[in-house]
Amino acid sequence: MPRGVDVDKPLPISETFVSLQGEGKLTGVPSWFVRLSGCNLRCVWCDTPYASWRPEGTTRSIDELLDEARGSGARHAVVTGGEPMMFDGVVELTDRLAREASMHVTIETAGTIDRAATAHLLSLSPKLANSTPTAEQAVQLGGTPSDAAWATRHESRRLHVTALQSLINRYGERQFKFVVRGSADIAEIDALLDRLDGWKPDEIMLMPEGVILPSQKAKDWLVQTCLQRGWRYCGRLHIELFGNTRGT
């Protein structure tokens, strides 16, 4: 497991903001978002490179974050990243958001790290092969020649079936958001689900790749796939409302 942050230490925070949840079961719900800065993966299509490829932000105490969450006026909190499960402090943060701020907590994670944080909704986003950068792309996205190593590192880390199964077993309310590009991705999803127990078809969500609104052709194909399998189509309300902008 990646080295984390002790529970009595500040957390690295990229940004906090209030917006409408843009994806998944709670689409449209006003929420307070806290984005932790740092990730154990490097997706080629990452829409928050400032929390992964080039992590930025400041360290903030859990007390400070809790005060902000309480003052936000939102009843839902979304703990995201980067990869929030990297950090030991996410356990205390999520527990206190639920217990002291009486907030519904969603954790957004790739599912590669098994950690017993508090979540009323666990939003799993296992990474498919379409997420893996080439060495050239890794250098371009990371900014230094040493980032080329992320091509191999990401591919070796992007799926952790044992951690995924443990998370499925631990959290009763779940959703799986898969970023898809083509039919090969569906075959890969099927192969992964065959290795997992306890999931339900209506927890599986297909989301078109990209940070702009998908074409009608792309949407039609995903809709038909969802209808055939009893899965869900996952749009991006925040992209529709605000475009690909930070703080939304």
C-alpha positions as CSV (number, residue, x, y, z in Angstrom):
1,M,0.0,0.0,0.0
2,P,1.3,3.5,-0.8
3,R,2.8,5.4,2.0
4,G,0.1,7.7,3.4
5,V,-0.5,10.6,5.7
6,D,-0.8,10.0,9.5
7,V,-4.3,10.8,10.8
8,D,-3.0,13.6,13.0
9,K,-1.2,15.3,10.1
10,P,-2.7,17.7,7.5
11,L,-3.9,16.4,4.2
12,P,-2.7,17.5,0.8
13,I,-5.7,19.3,-0.8
14,S,-5.9,20.4,-4.4
15,E,-9.2,22.2,-4.1
16,T,-12.5,22.4,-2.3
17,F,-15.7,23.8,-3.8
18,V,-19.5,23.5,-3.8
19,S,-21.2,22.4,-6.9
20,L,-23.8,19.9,-8.3
21,Q,-22.6,16.3,-8.4
22,G,-22.0,15.7,-12.1
23,E,-21.8,11.9,-12.3
24,G,-23.4,8.8,-11.0
25,K,-26.4,8.0,-8.8
26,L,-26.4,11.4,-7.1
27,T,-26.2,13.5,-10.3
28,G,-27.6,17.0,-9.7
29,V,-27.3,16.9,-5.9
30,P,-25.7,20.0,-4.3
31,S,-22.4,18.8,-2.7
32,W,-19.2,20.0,-1.0
33,F,-16.2,18.6,-2.8
34,V,-12.8,18.0,-1.4
35,R,-10.1,17.0,-3.8
36,L,-7.0,15.4,-2.4
37,S,-3.8,16.0,-4.3
38,G,-1.8,12.9,-5.3
39,C,-2.5,9.7,-7.2
40,N,-0.9,6.2,-7.6
41,L,-2.0,6.1,-11.2
42,R,-1.5,8.3,-14.3
43,C,-4.5,8.0,-16.7
44,V,-3.8,9.3,-20.2
45,W,-7.2,11.0,-20.3
46,C,-7.2,12.3,-16.7
47,D,-9.4,15.3,-16.3
48,T,-7.7,16.5,-13.1
49,P,-4.0,16.5,-13.9
50,Y,-3.4,19.0,-11.2
51,A,-4.2,16.2,-8.7
52,S,-2.2,13.5,-10.4
53,W,0.3,14.2,-13.2
54,R,1.4,17.4,-11.6
55,P,0.0,17.4,-8.1
56,E,-0.6,20.9,-6.6
57,G,-2.3,22.4,-3.6
58,T,-1.7,23.0,0.0
59,T,-1.8,21.0,3.3
60,R,-4.9,21.6,5.4
61,S,-6.0,20.2,8.7
62,I,-9.0,18.0,9.1
63,D,-10.5,20.5,11.6
64,E,-10.2,23.2,9.0
65,L,-11.8,21.1,6.3
66,L,-14.6,20.1,8.7
67,D,-15.4,23.7,9.5
68,E,-15.6,24.5,5.8
69,A,-17.8,21.5,5.1
70,R,-20.2,22.5,7.8
71,G,-20.4,26.1,6.5
72,S,-21.0,25.1,2.9
73,G,-24.7,24.5,3.4
74,A,-24.4,21.2,1.5
75,R,-25.7,17.9,3.0
76,H,-23.5,15.8,0.8
77,A,-19.7,15.6,0.8
78,V,-17.7,14.1,-2.1
79,V,-14.1,13.0,-1.2
80,T,-12.2,12.7,-4.5
81,G,-8.8,13.1,-6.0
82,G,-6.3,12.1,-7.4
83,E,-6.7,9.0,-5.3
84,P,-8.1,9.8,-1.8
85,M,-7.6,6.2,-0.5
86,M,-3.8,6.8,-0.7
87,F,-3.9,8.8,2.5
88,D,-4.4,7.5,6.0
89,G,-6.1,10.8,7.0
90,V,-9.1,10.0,4.7
91,V,-10.4,7.7,7.4
92,E,-10.6,10.4,10.0
93,L,-11.8,13.0,7.5
94,T,-14.7,10.8,6.2
95,D,-15.6,9.6,9.7
96,R,-15.9,13.1,11.0
97,L,-17.8,14.4,8.0
98,A,-20.4,11.7,8.6
99,R,-20.4,11.8,12.4
100,E,-19.8,15.4,13.3
101,A,-21.1,17.3,10.2
102,S,-24.0,14.8,9.6
103,M,-23.1,14.7,5.9
104,H,-23.7,11.9,3.4
105,V,-20.2,10.9,2.2
106,T,-19.3,9.7,-1.2
107,I,-15.7,8.5,-1.8
108,E,-14.5,8.4,-5.4
109,T,-11.7,5.9,-5.9
110,A,-10.1,3.7,-8.6
111,G,-10.4,0.8,-6.2
112,T,-6.7,-0.2,-6.1
113,I,-6.3,0.5,-2.4
114,D,-8.3,-1.2,0.3
115,R,-9.0,1.1,3.2
116,A,-11.8,1.2,5.7
117,A,-13.0,4.8,5.4
118,T,-16.5,5.9,5.9
119,A,-18.7,6.1,2.8
120,H,-22.5,6.1,2.3
121,L,-21.7,5.7,-1.4
122,L,-18.5,4.2,-2.7
123,S,-17.9,5.3,-6.2
124,L,-15.5,2.9,-7.9
125,S,-13.8,3.7,-11.1
126,P,-11.6,0.8,-12.2
127,K,-9.2,1.8,-14.9
128,L,-9.3,0.0,-18.2
129,A,-6.5,-0.5,-20.7
130,N,-7.6,2.7,-22.5
131,S,-6.3,4.7,-19.5
132,T,-2.6,3.6,-19.9
133,P,-0.3,6.2,-21.5
134,T,2.5,5.4,-23.8
135,A,6.0,6.5,-22.6
136,E,5.8,9.4,-25.0
137,Q,2.4,10.5,-23.7
138,A,3.6,10.1,-20.1
139,V,6.6,12.5,-20.7
140,Q,4.3,15.0,-22.4
141,L,1.7,14.9,-19.6
142,G,4.1,14.7,-16.7
143,G,6.6,17.2,-18.1
144,T,9.9,15.4,-17.4
145,P,11.7,12.5,-19.0
146,S,11.4,10.5,-15.8
147,D,7.7,10.4,-16.3
148,A,8.1,7.9,-19.1
149,A,8.2,5.3,-16.3
150,W,4.5,5.9,-15.6
151,A,3.5,4.0,-18.7
152,T,4.7,0.7,-17.2
153,R,3.9,1.7,-13.6
154,H,0.3,2.7,-14.4
155,E,-0.4,-0.5,-16.3
156,S,0.9,-2.7,-13.5
157,R,-1.2,-0.8,-10.9
158,R,-4.4,0.1,-12.6
159,L,-6.4,-3.0,-11.5
160,H,-6.2,-4.7,-8.1
161,V,-8.9,-7.4,-8.0
162,T,-8.3,-8.3,-4.4
163,A,-8.7,-4.7,-3.2
164,L,-11.8,-4.3,-5.4
165,Q,-13.5,-7.4,-4.0
166,S,-12.7,-6.3,-0.4
167,L,-14.2,-2.8,-1.1
168,I,-17.3,-4.4,-2.7
169,N,-17.7,-6.6,0.4
170,R,-17.3,-3.7,2.8
171,Y,-19.6,-1.1,1.3
172,G,-23.3,-1.8,0.8
173,E,-24.0,1.2,-1.5
174,R,-21.8,1.2,-4.6
175,Q,-21.4,2.4,-8.1
176,F,-18.9,1.4,-10.8
177,K,-18.1,4.1,-13.3
178,F,-16.2,2.8,-16.4
179,V,-14.7,5.3,-18.9
180,V,-15.3,3.7,-22.3
181,R,-14.0,4.3,-25.8
182,G,-15.1,1.3,-27.8
183,S,-16.3,-2.3,-27.9
184,A,-13.0,-3.6,-26.6
185,D,-13.7,-1.8,-23.4
186,I,-16.9,-3.7,-22.9
187,A,-15.2,-7.0,-23.3
188,E,-12.6,-5.9,-20.7
189,I,-15.4,-4.8,-18.3
190,D,-17.1,-8.2,-18.7
191,A,-13.8,-10.0,-18.0
192,L,-13.2,-7.9,-14.9
193,L,-16.8,-8.4,-13.6
194,D,-16.4,-12.2,-14.1
195,R,-13.6,-12.1,-11.5
196,L,-15.7,-10.2,-8.9
197,D,-18.6,-11.2,-6.7
198,G,-21.5,-9.3,-5.1
199,W,-22.0,-6.5,-7.7
200,K,-25.4,-5.8,-9.3
201,P,-26.0,-4.8,-13.0
202,D,-27.7,-1.5,-12.0
203,E,-24.4,-0.5,-10.2
204,I,-22.5,-0.6,-13.5
205,M,-22.2,2.7,-15.3
206,L,-20.7,3.5,-18.7
207,M,-19.2,7.0,-19.2
208,P,-18.0,8.3,-22.6
209,E,-14.3,9.3,-22.6
210,G,-13.5,12.9,-22.9
211,V,-13.9,16.3,-21.3
212,I,-16.3,17.6,-23.9
213,L,-19.9,16.5,-24.5
214,P,-19.9,13.2,-26.5
215,S,-21.3,13.0,-30.0
216,Q,-24.7,11.6,-30.6
217,K,-23.2,8.5,-32.2
218,A,-21.1,7.9,-29.1
219,K,-24.1,8.3,-26.8
220,D,-26.4,6.1,-29.0
221,W,-23.8,3.2,-28.8
222,L,-23.5,3.4,-25.1
223,V,-27.3,3.7,-24.6
224,Q,-27.8,0.5,-26.6
225,T,-25.1,-1.3,-24.6
226,C,-26.7,-0.3,-21.3
227,L,-30.2,-1.4,-22.5
228,Q,-28.8,-4.8,-23.5
229,R,-27.0,-5.5,-20.2
230,G,-29.2,-3.7,-17.7
231,W,-26.4,-1.2,-17.0
232,R,-26.6,2.6,-16.6
233,Y,-25.5,5.4,-18.8
234,C,-23.4,7.9,-16.9
235,G,-23.4,11.4,-18.3
236,R,-21.3,14.4,-17.0
237,L,-23.7,17.1,-15.9
238,H,-20.9,19.4,-14.8
239,I,-19.4,19.3,-18.3
240,E,-22.8,20.2,-19.8
241,L,-23.4,23.0,-17.3
242,F,-19.9,24.5,-16.8
243,G,-17.6,23.0,-19.4
244,N,-14.2,21.5,-18.4
245,T,-13.4,24.0,-15.7
246,R,-12.0,23.6,-12.2
247,G,-14.2,24.1,-9.1
248,T,-17.3,22.6,-10.7
